[in-house]
Amino acid sequence: QVQLVESGGGLVRPGGSLRLSCAASGSIFSISVMGWYRQAPGKQREMVAQVTNGGRANYAVSVRDRFTIFRDNAKNTVDLQMNSLKPEDTAVYYCNGVRATPPFAAYWGQGTQVTVSS
């Protein structure tokens, strides 16, 4: 069982930057895909960015060219660098891991609040 703990959220002005970090309690080497999701009030949770064990990244259209996901299997961390933040980026951000080989599993962190406001 892997536990995920997010950190780095907070209040930032539009145009600012934040870096979120997700630390895993165990090895993420066998976790096929690590990613970040977000959920704004009254909206469904949506994928923000994902990265495979091989380093292939995928981004939501709304954050492409502004956000970058970093995966470090040696440190068991997944970071999300967020630049040029907009008010519509305000949400609770969740770290996620999916193991696509047996034993199949999905892991979620408890979330960290990001608020973009002037």
C-alpha positions as CSV (number, residue, x, y, z in Angstrom):
1,Q,0.0,0.0,0.0
2,V,1.4,3.4,-1.0
3,Q,0.3,6.6,0.7
4,L,0.5,9.9,-1.2
5,V,1.0,13.2,0.6
6,E,0.7,16.5,-1.2
7,S,2.3,19.8,-0.2
8,G,2.9,23.3,-1.7
9,G,-0.6,24.6,-2.1
10,G,-1.5,28.2,-1.1
11,L,-2.7,31.5,-2.2
12,V,-1.1,33.2,-5.2
13,R,-1.9,36.2,-7.4
14,P,-2.9,35.7,-11.1
15,G,0.3,35.3,-13.1
16,G,2.2,33.8,-10.3
17,S,3.7,30.4,-9.8
18,L,3.5,27.5,-7.4
19,R,5.1,24.1,-7.2
20,L,3.2,21.2,-5.7
21,S,4.9,18.2,-4.4
22,C,3.6,14.6,-3.9
23,A,5.6,12.3,-1.7
24,A,5.0,8.6,-1.7
25,S,5.4,6.4,1.4
26,G,6.9,3.7,-0.7
27,S,8.4,3.1,-4.1
28,I,6.6,4.5,-7.1
29,F,8.8,2.5,-9.5
30,S,6.0,0.0,-10.1
31,I,3.3,2.6,-10.4
32,S,2.6,2.9,-14.1
33,V,1.1,6.4,-14.1
34,M,1.5,9.2,-11.6
35,G,-0.5,12.3,-12.0
36,W,-2.2,15.4,-10.6
37,Y,-6.0,16.0,-10.7
38,R,-8.0,18.9,-9.5
39,Q,-11.5,19.6,-8.3
40,A,-13.0,23.1,-8.2
41,P,-16.2,23.8,-6.2
42,G,-19.3,22.4,-7.9
43,K,-17.2,20.7,-10.6
44,Q,-16.1,17.2,-11.4
45,R,-12.5,16.1,-10.6
46,E,-10.4,16.5,-13.8
47,M,-7.0,15.3,-14.9
48,V,-4.4,18.0,-14.9
49,A,-1.2,16.2,-15.8
50,Q,0.1,12.6,-15.9
51,V,3.5,11.0,-16.4
52,T,4.3,7.4,-17.1
53,N,7.1,5.3,-15.6
54,G,8.9,5.9,-18.8
55,G,8.6,9.6,-18.6
56,R,5.9,10.3,-21.1
57,A,3.8,13.2,-20.0
58,N,0.2,14.2,-20.8
59,Y,-1.5,17.5,-20.0
60,A,-5.0,18.9,-20.0
61,V,-5.4,21.4,-22.8
62,S,-6.2,24.1,-20.3
63,V,-2.7,23.9,-18.6
64,R,-0.5,22.9,-21.5
65,D,2.5,25.2,-21.8
66,R,1.9,26.5,-18.3
67,F,2.3,23.4,-16.1
68,T,5.1,20.9,-16.0
69,I,5.0,17.5,-14.2
70,F,8.2,16.0,-12.8
71,R,8.6,12.4,-11.7
72,D,11.6,11.2,-9.6
73,N,11.4,7.4,-9.0
74,A,14.6,7.6,-6.9
75,K,13.0,10.1,-4.5
76,N,9.5,8.7,-4.9
77,T,8.1,12.1,-5.6
78,V,6.0,13.7,-8.3
79,D,6.0,17.5,-8.6
80,L,3.8,19.9,-10.5
81,Q,5.3,23.2,-11.5
82,M,2.5,25.7,-12.2
83,N,3.3,29.0,-13.9
84,S,1.1,31.8,-15.2
85,L,-1.6,30.8,-12.8
86,K,-5.2,32.0,-13.5
87,P,-8.2,32.3,-11.2
88,E,-9.8,29.3,-13.0
89,D,-6.9,27.2,-11.7
90,T,-8.3,27.5,-8.2
91,A,-9.1,24.1,-6.9
92,V,-8.1,21.3,-4.6
93,Y,-5.2,19.4,-6.3
94,Y,-4.9,15.7,-5.7
95,C,-1.9,13.4,-6.4
96,N,-2.8,10.1,-8.0
97,G,-1.0,6.9,-8.8
98,V,-2.3,4.0,-10.9
99,R,-0.7,0.6,-11.0
100,A,-1.7,-1.0,-14.3
101,T,-0.1,-4.4,-13.6
102,P,-1.2,-6.9,-11.0
103,P,-1.9,-6.2,-8.2
104,F,-3.9,-3.4,-9.8
105,A,-4.4,-0.4,-7.6
106,A,-5.2,3.3,-7.5
107,Y,-3.9,5.7,-4.9
108,W,-5.0,9.2,-4.0
109,G,-3.6,11.8,-1.7
110,Q,-5.8,14.0,0.5
111,G,-5.4,17.1,-1.6
112,T,-3.9,20.5,-1.3
113,Q,-5.8,23.8,-1.9
114,V,-4.6,26.2,-4.6
115,T,-6.3,29.6,-4.7
116,V,-5.5,32.1,-7.4
117,S,-6.8,35.5,-6.5
118,S,-5.8,39.1,-6.4
